[in-house]
Amino acid sequence: MTTRAIPLAHAHTSGHASIPDLRRLAAALAPRRLVPIHTFAPEQYPALFGPSVTIEQDGT
């Protein structure tokens, strides 16, 4: 293997956005309908994101 003198850094990310980041994204997009996915607490979304939230069941 050839060494290229490129420094290697390890960085971990979870891939999950924070609530403040999600709120900023929703505000910027201003969707007519917002459907929470990949969450254990979809029932909390109307309080966090307002009346545009629609909670659907898996498979619908």
Sequence and secondary structure as in RCSB ss.txt:
>XXXX:A:sequence
MTTRAIPLAHAHTSGHASIPDLRRLAAALAPRRLVPIHTFAPEQYPALFGPSVTIEQDGT
>XXXX:A:secstr
                  HHHHHHHHHHH  S B   S S GGGHHHHH TTB    TT 
